[in-house]
Amino acid sequence: MKLSIVIPAYNEGPTIHHILNKIKAVQLISGMFKEIIIVNDCSKDNTEESIKAYQSANPDVEISYYKHEVNMGKGAALHTGIQKATGDIVIIQDADLEYNPEEYNVLLQPILDGFADVVYGSRFMGGNPHRILFFWHSIGNRWLTTASNMLTNLNLTDMETCYKVFKREIIQGLKLEEKRFGFEPEVTAKISRVPKIRIYEVGISYYGRTYEEGKKIGMKDAFRALYCIVKYNVFKK
């Protein structure tokens, strides 16, 4: 079996090799292979040079590289990466160091055991390490998750998590529209309506970044997420 790791990247030139090293070091359970798919969303820094240098220095790592000629947003980069995936299972991975690839196996286990079709990694459950950062961000995440749950009838604890794992045929079977940070509520709404879908959640760690360290999501993205929760659960059923 193969795991497709989809990485949207925007202005991550100085640090993207760190996450690639972590992914390379992971030994997947059940002898799974790794396919890394990086989509550069028209970065303004040396992201492309960093990725190509890493490819040259690590020919043993299967990396497919794609680039948007204009900046289209994280969601658009994910759309590209998901459609290019060839693995049995697809996982979303941010290019920064907020999420730890060493936890892939925990996320994969419910699918490989035959219990799940989709797995979300929750930053709000379990006893894993969590960096203490922004109070209002955590409150906003919980409010958005609650609003999403009320309309999807799910009981997720972290709808906005990066770590989402899907059987490939399921995620590629969705018509995804949101090009920016509305990806999370949209995909959650549409996944919830797949007949007989089995969604699981596992606890993960979280090594959050400050804005000075490169965090990009802001208040306007929270309002967009709320809009998308209503749009894709009420008006686009």
N, C-alpha and C positions, 0 to 999 in steps of 0.2 A: 504494500500500500504506500501511497505518497501523500504527504502533507504540503499543500500550497500555502506559503506564507506571504500575504499581500501587504506591502509596505508603501503607503503614500508618503512622499518626501517633499518638503518645501523649506529651503534654506537650512539644511541640516549638514552642510559640507564638513564643518569642523568635527562633528561627533558621530556621523552615521557609521563609521567603521567600528565604533564600540558596540553598537547593537548587532552588527553583522558578525562580529567576533563571538558574541554571546549566542547567537543563533547557530553558528558553526559548531560551537562546543557542545550543544545539546545532543544527547543520545536519546532518540525517540524509542518509545516502547513498541513492542511487536515488530521490530525490525523495519519500521517505517522510514522511507526516504524523505528528503526535504527538497522542495522547490521554492526558491526565493524569487518573488516578483516585485520589483521596485518600480514605482511610477513617480517620476520627477515632475511635479506640477509647475514647470517653468520657473525654477528657482533662480534667484538673482545673485546667488553666491557660487561657490565652487562645488556644489553638490554633485553635478555631473562628473567633474574631474575626480572627485573622491570615490564615486561609485566605480568608475572605469579603472581607476588605479587599484581598487580592491579586487575587481574581477581579474585583472592581470596578475596580481600577487597571489590569488587563491583560485587557480584553475580547477581545483577539485570541488569547489562549491558551485552548485547549480544556481546561477543567478540570471534571470531574464530582466532586461532593463528597457523601460519605455519612458518617453518624454512627451509632455504636452507642450505645444509651441506657444500657447497662451495660458496664463494662470486661470484655472477653472474651479479650483476649490478641492478640499479634501474628499468630499463625496464623489466628485467626478474622477479623481485619481483612483478611488476605490472601485468605481464602476469599471474602469479600464482594467485594473488588476484582477478583479473577480472574473471578468469575461475571458482573460488570458489564462486563467488557472486550469491546470490539467490533472491536479491531484484528486484523490478520493475525498479528502477533507480540506476545507479552506479555513484559515485563521487570519484575523486582522491583527496587524502589528504596527504600532506607531514607530516612527524612525528615531524618536528620542529614547531616553532611558527610564521613562516612568513605569514601564511594565517589564517584568522579568521573564525572558524566554525559558528559563529553567522550569517554569511552571506549565509548559506545554503539555507534559504528560498527565498532569492533574486534570487539565481541561479536556484532553482527548479520551480519558478513561471511560466516561459514561457512554461515549459513542462507540468505542471499540468493544465495550462490554455488551453492546446491543440494546442499551436502555434509552439512548437519546439520539435525536436528529440534529439538535442545536444545543450548544452549551454557552452560557454567559459566565464570564469571570467577575465576581462581585468584590468590590473594594470594601464593602460594608458588612461582610460576614466572615467568620473564621478568625483565627488567631495569628494571621500573618502580619509582617511589619507594614506600617503605614506612616509616611511622612506627614507631620502636622503642618498644615499650611493655612488655607483660607476658610474661615467660618462660613461666609456667605456662599462660597462655592459648594460646600458640602450641603448646606441647607437647600440651595437651588437644585442640586442633583436629586435630593430626596423628594422635593416638590414635583420635579419633572417626572421622576419615576412613579410617584403616586398618581399623578394625572394620567400618565400612560397606562398604568395598571387599571385605573377606573374604566377606561375605554376599551382596553384589550381583554379585560378579565383575567390577566395574569397576576402573579404575586412576586414579581421580580423585586430585588432590593437595589439593583444598580443598572438601570436601563442605559445610562450614558457611558458605560464601560467601553474601553477600547477592545478588550479581549472578548471577541465573539467568534465562535467556532461553528461551522456549518458543514453538513454533507454537501458536496459540490453541486449535485443536481438540484438541490433545494434552493441554494442562494442564486445559482445561475438561472433558475426558473422564475425569479421575481423580476418584474419590471420596475427598476429603481430610477427615481427622478431627481432627488435632491443632490445638488452639486457641492454644497458646502457642509456645514456642521449639522444639517437636518437629516443626515444619513441615519443616525442612531434611532430617533423616533420613527422614521419612515420604515426602516427595515424591521423594527420590532412590531409595528402595526401590521405589516404585510406577512411577516412570519406567523403571527398569532392567528391568521385566518387560513393558513394551510391546513387542509383536512387531516385530522389525526396526528398533528405535529407533536413531537415529544421534546419539550424544552427543559433543560436542567440548568442549575446554577451551582458554581463552586467558588469557595473563597480564594482570593488571590492577594498578593502584596501590592503596594503602591508607593513608588518613589517619585512623587510629584515634583514638578519644576516650578520655580517662580517665574514671573514675567522677565526678569533680568536674565534668567537662565534659558529663556526661549519659549515659555508657554505662550500659546497663540489664542486660545479660546477666551471670549469676553462676554460682557453682559448682553450685547446685541445677539450673540449666538444663543443665549438662553431664551430670549424672546422668540427667536426663529424656531427653536426646538418646541416651544409651547404651541406656536402656530402650526407646526408640522404634526404635533400630537392630535390636534383638532382636525386638521386637513385630512390626514390619512386614516383616521378612525371614524370620522363622522361623515365627511363629504365625499370620500373616495372608497367607500366599502364596495 
